[in-house]
Amino acid sequence: MTEAPGDGTVIEAGDSTFRTLVLDARGPVLVHFSAAWCAPCRLVEPVLAELAVAYHGRVRVVRVDVDAHPTTAAVYGVTSIPTLSVFSSGEVVRTVVGARPKPELVALVEDVLAGR
């Protein structure tokens, strides 16, 4: 299995790397399904970068561009962006759709880390 934590940065994943970076990861992975043209997605990106640093060693933060990697987006039923899904042991355990403020994303991550 791949170690869960990233290096404190948001990692780019695609159709060919999603399994290794997300599904096979040890520990929770927060996946940001987005696109370059999506203004709400761009609003969330700095917050996700902060979370990648704040939770370094405990949570991996991954971005998937749905335009460049439509297969992965389709598999997980992503029809609106941004969609943020938390994976644990290869399964989706939480999903939120739409741009969310930092406190809500922190609470999402904390809930998953606490096993709630």
N, C-alpha and C positions, 0 to 999 in steps of 0.2 A: 504494500500500500504506500501511497505517496503521503509525505508529511502534510498535515493540514495547514500550518501557518505559512503565509507568504513571507516575503522579506520586508514587509512594511509598505509595500506598494500595491496598487491595483494591478492584477495580472490579466492580460488579454487571453481569452480562450476562444476557441472556434470549434467547428464541427469535428475536426480531427483530434483536438486536444481536450475536449470537454470531459471525456471519461477519466483521463489521467489526472487532470487538474481539479475536478469536482467530484465525480462519482467514486473514485478510488481514494480520495483524500481521507486522512485520519483527522477527525474533528470537523467542526462546522465550517461551511463555506457559504458566504453571502454572494449571490450571483446577481449582477445588474444587467438585465436584458435591456439594450438601448440601441440607438442609432445616432449617427453624427448630426442629422438634421433635426433631431428632437430637442426642442428648447427645455422642456422639463427634465429631460435626461441630463443635459448639461448643468442644470441647477443642482442636481443631486451629486454629480461627480466630485466636487470638492469635499463634500461631507463624507463620501465613501473613501476618499484618499485619507481623510483624517481618521476614519475608523480603521483603515488598514494599518495605520501607525499605532493607534491607541490599543488595538487588539492584536498587535504583532505577537506571534507565538501562540495565540489562542484561536484566531479566526482568520481564514483566508478570504480575501475579497477579490472577486473575479468579474470581469466585464465581458459580455458577449454582444457583438454588433449583430443585430437581427437581420440586417440587410446583407451582410457578408456571410452570415452563417444561418440561413433560414431553416435548415434541417433541425438543428438543436432547438431553435425557437418553436418550431412546430411540434416536436416531441413533447415539449412541456406546456403546450397550449397557450403560448404567449401571443395574445392578440392585441394588447395595448401596451404601450411603453411610456415611461419606464415601468418595468415589472422587476421587483426585487424578491428573490426566492432564497431561502436559507435551506441548504442541503445538509443532512447529517447521515452518515453511513450510506451514502448513495441515494437517499430518499429526500424528497421535498418535505420539510417539516413546517414551514411558514412561507406565506407569500403575501406581499402587499403590492397594489397597483397604483401608480401615480407618484409624483414627487412628494416626499415626506420630509418634515423638519428633522433636524439632527436628534432632538430628544426622543422622537418616536423611533428612529432607527437604532439609537442606543438601547432603548427599551426592548426592541425586537431582538437584538443580539444578546442582551443580558438575559432575556427570557429563555432563549435557546441554550445559552451556556449554563443556566440554572436548571435546565431539564424541564421547563414548564411548557 
